[in-house]
Amino acid sequence: MFCAPLLRPAVIAAAVRQNAVLQRAIEQAKYSIPMPLDSRLRFIWDGRREPYRRVFTDNLSPDDAARLMPREAERRITEGPQ
């Protein structure tokens, strides 16, 4: 089985086996690549979130957001807990 031992009871539970949507999600997970467990990823995502929002509210151009995102991510990594 592809999942962590802790998740096996959930994956084989009758309610999950009978749910077509969950079955498709489980099938997709078999071919997925797990995310690395690095706290810096959170800082990267947080650094991208605000510029991304500002593009969709017409407060920032996509080009400016693209320039701002790496700076914000680097700032958050530098300032965040290590």
Phi, psi and omega in degrees: 000148187277340190266167178295149180308325180297329183271347184305314179301324179291318183294326183265000180298145182303318181298326179284317181298331183270358182259112184298322180295314179295325177297320176294321178296319179295318178298318178296320181298332179299333183254004182278157175256121182298148176287143175293148180266074181234122183298339179294337177300322179299319179295323178294312179299317180296323179292336180270333189301307185294313176300322178299314178299318183295330176296317184282348174256013178060030176258358182202138179285154177303322179295317178294321178297318180297326177284327184283325185303310180295325178296316179296318179297315179297320179298316181293323177296317181293319184276339186284168178293143182260000000 
